[in-house]
Amino acid sequence: MRKEDLSKVVVRFAIYRMEFQARVRALIIDERGDVPGWVLVVLMTTGLVTGIWTVAAPRIQGLLRNSLDSMNSVR
């Protein structure tokens, strides 16, 4: 390989590396997200699950007891 060709490859690689670093930096900055929004989503989801669980827990326990009792009678 000639010296000129090698220097062209090195220059192209350096340009590619700088462009790649710039893209990675842009992604990191863009992907920080909206923290208050995520906190609100998590809190609302937790509230919904807790509310549904308190309403549905007795029925779920009853269904589980009935199914386990019916499995005991299979023996």
N, CA, C and O atoms as CSV, one atom per row, in Angstrom:
chain,resi,resn,atom,element,x,y,z
A,1,MET,N,N,0.843,-1.168,0.000
A,1,MET,CA,C,0.000,0.000,0.000
A,1,MET,C,C,0.892,1.236,0.000
A,1,MET,O,O,1.896,1.305,0.709
A,2,ARG,N,N,0.500,2.196,-0.806
A,2,ARG,CA,C,1.291,3.422,-0.887
A,2,ARG,C,C,1.000,4.332,0.290
A,2,ARG,O,O,-0.041,4.227,0.939
A,3,LYS,N,N,1.927,5.215,0.548
A,3,LYS,CA,C,1.811,6.117,1.684
A,3,LYS,C,C,0.608,7.044,1.532
A,3,LYS,O,O,-0.068,7.339,2.517
A,4,GLU,N,N,0.331,7.509,0.308
A,4,GLU,CA,C,-0.812,8.391,0.065
A,4,GLU,C,C,-2.122,7.668,0.344
A,4,GLU,O,O,-3.035,8.238,0.942
A,5,ASP,N,N,-2.216,6.405,-0.090
A,5,ASP,CA,C,-3.422,5.609,0.148
A,5,ASP,C,C,-3.636,5.375,1.639
A,5,ASP,O,O,-4.762,5.449,2.132
A,6,LEU,N,N,-2.570,5.099,2.337
A,6,LEU,CA,C,-2.669,4.877,3.769
A,6,LEU,C,C,-3.121,6.149,4.491
A,6,LEU,O,O,-3.928,6.087,5.418
A,7,SER,N,N,-2.607,7.277,4.071
A,7,SER,CA,C,-3.002,8.537,4.708
A,7,SER,C,C,-4.467,8.853,4.411
A,7,SER,O,O,-5.151,9.416,5.266
A,8,LYS,N,N,-4.967,8.507,3.222
A,8,LYS,CA,C,-6.384,8.708,2.907
A,8,LYS,C,C,-7.268,7.841,3.807
A,8,LYS,O,O,-8.315,8.285,4.277
A,9,VAL,N,N,-6.835,6.605,4.038
A,9,VAL,CA,C,-7.595,5.704,4.903
A,9,VAL,C,C,-7.624,6.244,6.330
A,9,VAL,O,O,-8.661,6.217,6.993
A,10,VAL,N,N,-6.487,6.730,6.788
A,10,VAL,CA,C,-6.421,7.271,8.146
A,10,VAL,C,C,-7.325,8.493,8.278
A,10,VAL,O,O,-8.017,8.641,9.286
A,11,VAL,N,N,-7.330,9.361,7.285
A,11,VAL,CA,C,-8.168,10.562,7.324
A,11,VAL,C,C,-9.645,10.171,7.306
A,11,VAL,O,O,-10.443,10.720,8.066
A,12,ARG,N,N,-10.013,9.221,6.438
A,12,ARG,CA,C,-11.406,8.769,6.367
A,12,ARG,C,C,-11.840,8.149,7.693
A,12,ARG,O,O,-12.955,8.385,8.160
A,13,PHE,N,N,-10.972,7.371,8.284
A,13,PHE,CA,C,-11.292,6.756,9.569
A,13,PHE,C,C,-11.483,7.812,10.645
A,13,PHE,O,O,-12.392,7.704,11.468
A,14,ALA,N,N,-10.630,8.835,10.646
A,14,ALA,CA,C,-10.748,9.909,11.640
A,14,ALA,C,C,-12.058,10.668,11.459
A,14,ALA,O,O,-12.718,11.009,12.441
A,15,ILE,N,N,-12.437,10.934,10.217
A,15,ILE,CA,C,-13.705,11.624,9.955
A,15,ILE,C,C,-14.875,10.759,10.407
A,15,ILE,O,O,-15.801,11.248,11.054
A,16,TYR,N,N,-14.832,9.477,10.066
A,16,TYR,CA,C,-15.893,8.563,10.477
A,16,TYR,C,C,-16.005,8.510,11.995
A,16,TYR,O,O,-17.110,8.494,12.538
A,17,ARG,N,N,-14.868,8.482,12.677
A,17,ARG,CA,C,-14.861,8.424,14.139
A,17,ARG,C,C,-15.475,9.682,14.741
A,17,ARG,O,O,-16.255,9.594,15.689
A,18,MET,N,N,-15.134,10.852,14.203
A,18,MET,CA,C,-15.693,12.098,14.714
A,18,MET,C,C,-17.198,12.159,14.473
A,18,MET,O,O,-17.946,12.601,15.346
A,19,GLU,N,N,-17.650,11.719,13.295
A,19,GLU,CA,C,-19.082,11.719,13.000
A,19,GLU,C,C,-19.819,10.755,13.933
A,19,GLU,O,O,-20.904,11.064,14.425
A,20,PHE,N,N,-19.225,9.599,14.170
A,20,PHE,CA,C,-19.833,8.615,15.060
A,20,PHE,C,C,-19.941,9.161,16.481
A,20,PHE,O,O,-20.972,8.997,17.134
A,21,GLN,N,N,-18.885,9.806,16.959
A,21,GLN,CA,C,-18.920,10.397,18.293
A,21,GLN,C,C,-19.987,11.480,18.388
A,21,GLN,O,O,-20.660,11.597,19.413
A,22,ALA,N,N,-20.148,12.263,17.342
A,22,ALA,CA,C,-21.162,13.316,17.339
A,22,ALA,C,C,-22.564,12.705,17.386
A,22,ALA,O,O,-23.436,13.204,18.097
A,23,ARG,N,N,-22.781,11.617,16.623
A,23,ARG,CA,C,-24.090,10.954,16.648
A,23,ARG,C,C,-24.383,10.356,18.015
A,23,ARG,O,O,-25.512,10.439,18.498
A,24,VAL,N,N,-23.376,9.754,18.643
A,24,VAL,CA,C,-23.572,9.167,19.969
A,24,VAL,C,C,-23.889,10.254,20.982
A,24,VAL,O,O,-24.788,10.085,21.805
A,25,ARG,N,N,-23.173,11.355,20.936
A,25,ARG,CA,C,-23.456,12.472,21.849
A,25,ARG,C,C,-24.877,12.986,21.652
A,25,ARG,O,O,-25.579,13.252,22.627
A,26,ALA,N,N,-25.307,13.130,20.400
A,26,ALA,CA,C,-26.660,13.619,20.127
A,26,ALA,C,C,-27.700,12.652,20.680
A,26,ALA,O,O,-28.709,13.082,21.237
A,27,LEU,N,N,-27.465,11.355,20.533
A,27,LEU,CA,C,-28.406,10.370,21.068
A,27,LEU,C,C,-28.461,10.421,22.590
A,27,LEU,O,O,-29.540,10.338,23.178
A,28,ILE,N,N,-27.321,10.554,23.218
A,28,ILE,CA,C,-27.289,10.601,24.683
A,28,ILE,C,C,-28.053,11.824,25.181
A,28,ILE,O,O,-28.817,11.733,26.142
A,29,ILE,N,N,-27.849,12.948,24.541
A,29,ILE,CA,C,-28.534,14.169,24.956
A,29,ILE,C,C,-30.035,14.044,24.685
A,29,ILE,O,O,-30.846,14.440,25.524
A,30,ASP,N,N,-30.416,13.498,23.521
A,30,ASP,CA,C,-31.829,13.376,23.170
A,30,ASP,C,C,-32.552,12.341,24.021
A,30,ASP,O,O,-33.747,12.495,24.270
A,31,GLU,N,N,-31.877,11.301,24.471
A,31,GLU,CA,C,-32.523,10.201,25.171
A,31,GLU,C,C,-32.629,10.407,26.679
A,31,GLU,O,O,-32.956,9.469,27.406
A,32,ARG,N,N,-32.365,11.589,27.147
A,32,ARG,CA,C,-32.476,11.822,28.586
A,32,ARG,C,C,-33.923,11.736,29.026
A,32,ARG,O,O,-34.206,11.290,30.138
A,33,GLY,N,N,-34.827,12.148,28.187
A,33,GLY,CA,C,-36.244,11.986,28.464
A,33,GLY,C,C,-36.811,13.038,29.392
A,33,GLY,O,O,-36.118,13.937,29.867
A,34,ASP,N,N,-38.085,12.886,29.625
A,34,ASP,CA,C,-38.836,13.804,30.466
A,34,ASP,C,C,-39.040,13.138,31.820
A,34,ASP,O,O,-39.975,12.357,31.994
A,35,VAL,N,N,-38.180,13.439,32.771
A,35,VAL,CA,C,-38.207,12.775,34.078
A,35,VAL,C,C,-39.529,13.003,34.805
A,35,VAL,O,O,-40.107,12.028,35.287
A,36,PRO,N,N,-40.042,14.222,34.915
A,36,PRO,CA,C,-41.333,14.379,35.600
A,36,PRO,C,C,-42.455,13.577,34.937
A,36,PRO,O,O,-43.336,13.060,35.624
A,37,GLY,N,N,-42.426,13.475,33.630
A,37,GLY,CA,C,-43.428,12.675,32.926
A,37,GLY,C,C,-43.346,11.215,33.303
A,37,GLY,O,O,-44.371,10.576,33.542
A,38,TRP,N,N,-42.138,10.674,33.361
A,38,TRP,CA,C,-41.978,9.264,33.734
A,38,TRP,C,C,-42.379,9.028,35.181
A,38,TRP,O,O,-42.965,7.995,35.505
A,39,VAL,N,N,-42.068,9.975,36.048
A,39,VAL,CA,C,-42.473,9.835,37.450
A,39,VAL,C,C,-43.991,9.816,37.544
A,39,VAL,O,O,-44.557,9.018,38.291
A,40,LEU,N,N,-44.647,10.678,36.799
A,40,LEU,CA,C,-46.104,10.719,36.804
A,40,LEU,C,C,-46.688,9.409,36.281
A,40,LEU,O,O,-47.653,8.895,36.847
A,41,VAL,N,N,-46.123,8.871,35.222
A,41,VAL,CA,C,-46.606,7.600,34.679
A,41,VAL,C,C,-46.444,6.484,35.701
A,41,VAL,O,O,-47.356,5.678,35.884
A,42,VAL,N,N,-45.306,6.427,36.365
A,42,VAL,CA,C,-45.071,5.379,37.364
A,42,VAL,C,C,-46.037,5.516,38.531
A,42,VAL,O,O,-46.603,4.520,38.982
A,43,LEU,N,N,-46.234,6.729,39.024
A,43,LEU,CA,C,-47.149,6.939,40.146
A,43,LEU,C,C,-48.594,6.605,39.775
A,43,LEU,O,O,-49.319,6.002,40.567
A,44,MET,N,N,-49.004,6.995,38.580
A,44,MET,CA,C,-50.368,6.693,38.152
A,44,MET,C,C,-50.572,5.192,37.977
A,44,MET,O,O,-51.612,4.655,38.358
A,45,THR,N,N,-49.591,4.523,37.409
A,45,THR,CA,C,-49.691,3.073,37.244
A,45,THR,C,C,-49.751,2.387,38.592
A,45,THR,O,O,-50.548,1.469,38.787
A,46,THR,N,N,-48.918,2.821,39.525
A,46,THR,CA,C,-48.931,2.240,40.861
A,46,THR,C,C,-50.286,2.458,41.529
A,46,THR,O,O,-50.815,1.548,42.166
A,47,GLY,N,N,-50.845,3.645,41.388
A,47,GLY,CA,C,-52.158,3.930,41.952
A,47,GLY,C,C,-53.249,3.062,41.349
A,47,GLY,O,O,-54.103,2.542,42.067
A,48,LEU,N,N,-53.222,2.904,40.026
A,48,LEU,CA,C,-54.220,2.059,39.372
A,48,LEU,C,C,-54.112,0.605,39.809
A,48,LEU,O,O,-55.122,-0.038,40.097
A,49,VAL,N,N,-52.892,0.087,39.858
A,49,VAL,CA,C,-52.705,-1.310,40.267
A,49,VAL,C,C,-53.158,-1.502,41.709
A,49,VAL,O,O,-53.808,-2.499,42.024
A,50,THR,N,N,-52.824,-0.569,42.580
A,50,THR,CA,C,-53.231,-0.677,43.982
A,50,THR,C,C,-54.753,-0.624,44.107
A,50,THR,O,O,-55.343,-1.406,44.852
A,51,GLY,N,N,-55.382,0.288,43.384
A,51,GLY,CA,C,-56.836,0.389,43.428
A,51,GLY,C,C,-57.523,-0.865,42.911
A,51,GLY,O,O,-58.447,-1.377,43.543
A,52,ILE,N,N,-57.078,-1.355,41.774
A,52,ILE,CA,C,-57.671,-2.572,41.208
A,52,ILE,C,C,-57.419,-3.759,42.119
A,52,ILE,O,O,-58.295,-4.605,42.303
A,53,TRP,N,N,-56.220,-3.824,42.690
A,53,TRP,CA,C,-55.887,-4.951,43.571
A,53,TRP,C,C,-56.780,-4.979,44.805
A,53,TRP,O,O,-57.226,-6.051,45.213
A,54,THR,N,N,-57.051,-3.813,45.411
A,54,THR,CA,C,-57.895,-3.795,46.612
A,54,THR,C,C,-59.318,-4.217,46.286
A,54,THR,O,O,-59.974,-4.849,47.115
A,55,VAL,N,N,-59.806,-3.887,45.110
A,55,VAL,CA,C,-61.153,-4.284,44.728
A,55,VAL,C,C,-61.201,-5.763,44.341
A,55,VAL,O,O,-62.153,-6.462,44.687
A,56,ALA,N,N,-60.190,-6.239,43.632
A,56,ALA,CA,C,-60.229,-7.589,43.068
A,56,ALA,C,C,-59.624,-8.653,43.979
A,56,ALA,O,O,-59.822,-9.843,43.735
A,57,ALA,N,N,-58.902,-8.265,45.006
A,57,ALA,CA,C,-58.201,-9.252,45.840
A,57,ALA,C,C,-59.135,-10.282,46.466
A,57,ALA,O,O,-58.820,-11.470,46.400
A,58,PRO,N,N,-60.265,-9.907,47.069
A,58,PRO,CA,C,-61.134,-10.937,47.651
A,58,PRO,C,C,-61.654,-11.934,46.611
A,58,PRO,O,O,-61.742,-13.131,46.886
A,59,ARG,N,N,-61.996,-11.444,45.432
A,59,ARG,CA,C,-62.481,-12.357,44.388
A,59,ARG,C,C,-61.375,-13.270,43.888
A,59,ARG,O,O,-61.614,-14.449,43.626
A,60,ILE,N,N,-60.175,-12.742,43.754
A,60,ILE,CA,C,-59.049,-13.567,43.306
A,60,ILE,C,C,-58.751,-14.638,44.348
A,60,ILE,O,O,-58.494,-15.791,43.999
A,61,GLN,N,N,-58.783,-14.264,45.625
A,61,GLN,CA,C,-58.554,-15.249,46.684
A,61,GLN,C,C,-59.635,-16.325,46.671
A,61,GLN,O,O,-59.344,-17.508,46.848
A,62,GLY,N,N,-60.888,-15.909,46.461
A,62,GLY,CA,C,-61.982,-16.883,46.388
A,62,GLY,C,C,-61.815,-17.835,45.216
A,62,GLY,O,O,-62.029,-19.039,45.356
A,63,LEU,N,N,-61.433,-17.299,44.057
A,63,LEU,CA,C,-61.212,-18.153,42.889
A,63,LEU,C,C,-60.076,-19.143,43.136
A,63,LEU,O,O,-60.169,-20.313,42.765
A,64,LEU,N,N,-59.020,-18.669,43.757
A,64,LEU,CA,C,-57.883,-19.540,44.030
A,64,LEU,C,C,-58.261,-20.628,45.030
A,64,LEU,O,O,-57.894,-21.790,44.854
A,65,ARG,N,N,-58.992,-20.254,46.076
A,65,ARG,CA,C,-59.425,-21.258,47.066
A,65,ARG,C,C,-60.330,-22.310,46.427
A,65,ARG,O,O,-60.170,-23.507,46.664
A,66,ASN,N,N,-61.281,-21.848,45.613
A,66,ASN,CA,C,-62.195,-22.785,44.956
A,66,ASN,C,C,-61.456,-23.734,44.026
A,66,ASN,O,O,-61.748,-24.929,43.994
A,67,SER,N,N,-60.497,-23.202,43.267
A,67,SER,CA,C,-59.761,-24.067,42.345
A,67,SER,C,C,-58.885,-25.052,43.101
A,67,SER,O,O,-58.773,-26.208,42.694
A,68,LEU,N,N,-58.264,-24.623,44.188
A,68,LEU,CA,C,-57.443,-25.547,44.977
A,68,LEU,C,C,-58.299,-26.584,45.682
A,68,LEU,O,O,-57.910,-27.748,45.777
A,69,ASP,N,N,-59.459,-26.176,46.176
A,69,ASP,CA,C,-60.362,-27.136,46.814
A,69,ASP,C,C,-60.861,-28.165,45.808
A,69,ASP,O,O,-60.988,-29.346,46.131
A,70,SER,N,N,-61.146,-27.712,44.583
A,70,SER,CA,C,-61.599,-28.674,43.580
A,70,SER,C,C,-60.476,-29.607,43.160
A,70,SER,O,O,-60.743,-30.749,42.786
A,71,MET,N,N,-59.238,-29.161,43.210
A,71,MET,CA,C,-58.112,-30.049,42.906
A,71,MET,C,C,-57.922,-31.079,44.011
A,71,MET,O,O,-57.517,-32.205,43.724
A,72,ASN,N,N,-58.201,-30.732,45.263
A,72,ASN,CA,C,-58.102,-31.674,46.339
A,72,ASN,C,C,-59.142,-32.763,46.232
A,72,ASN,O,O,-58.893,-33.895,46.647
A,73,SER,N,N,-60.320,-32.444,45.677
A,73,SER,CA,C,-61.358,-33.458,45.545
A,73,SER,C,C,-61.086,-34.382,44.375
A,73,SER,O,O,-61.728,-35.427,44.274
A,74,VAL,N,N,-60.159,-34.044,43.483
A,74,VAL,CA,C,-59.833,-34.896,42.335
A,74,VAL,C,C,-59.110,-36.153,42.813
A,74,VAL,O,O,-59.274,-37.219,42.220
A,75,ARG,N,N,-58.329,-36.045,43.855
A,75,ARG,CA,C,-57.581,-37.199,44.344
A,75,ARG,C,C,-58.517,-38.275,44.675
A,75,ARG,O,O,-58.096,-39.347,45.108
